[in-house]
């Protein structure tokens, strides 16, 4: 299995992403839960979103490129480089898990 860093390096942050087929998101007070009912793997798979901040980004990921979304969040919330890398890794892990996919796929 590829590492999150190698997935992040291969991920196209200039692309727009959407939920993969069978994925649904539910916001919670702690952040959120992504349910994935694909029918091909043990279902349901769940991904816990550990913060309301990341939940907000997920709710907007289909509105433009991830790079634009992350840059806007960086500016608005004064994210440092470590925080930006954590956000990028979070999206890379979702892609690796098959929870999100490029728009139009």
Residue pairs with C-beta under 8 A, 6 or more apart in sequence:
1 96
2 96
4 89
4 92
4 93
4 96
5 89
7 92
7 93
7 95
7 96
8 88
8 89
8 92
11 66
11 88
11 91
11 92
11 95
12 102
13 65
13 66
13 67
13 70
13 88
13 91
14 65
14 66
14 67
15 65
15 66
15 102
15 103
16 61
16 62
16 63
16 64
16 65
16 66
16 102
16 103
17 61
17 62
17 66
17 91
17 95
17 100
17 101
17 102
17 103
18 61
18 62
18 100
18 101
18 102
18 103
18 105
19 25
19 34
19 62
19 99
19 100
19 101
20 36
20 38
20 98
20 99
20 100
20 101
21 38
22 36
22 37
22 38
22 39
23 34
23 35
23 36
23 99
23 100
24 34
24 35
24 36
24 37
25 32
25 33
25 34
25 35
25 49
25 55
25 58
25 59
26 32
26 33
26 34
26 35
27 52
27 55
27 59
28 49
28 55
29 52
30 48
30 50
30 51
30 52
31 48
31 49
31 50
31 51
31 52
31 54
31 55
32 48
32 49
32 52
32 54
32 55
32 58
33 46
33 47
33 48
33 49
34 46
34 47
34 49
34 58
34 94
34 99
35 44
35 45
35 46
36 43
36 44
36 45
36 46
36 47
36 97
36 98
36 99
37 43
37 44
38 45
38 98
45 97
45 99
47 94
47 97
47 99
49 55
49 58
53 73
53 77
54 87
54 90
57 69
57 70
57 73
57 87
60 69
61 69
61 91
61 100
62 103
63 69
66 91
70 84
70 87
70 88
73 79
73 87
74 83
74 84
79 87
91 100
94 100
95 101
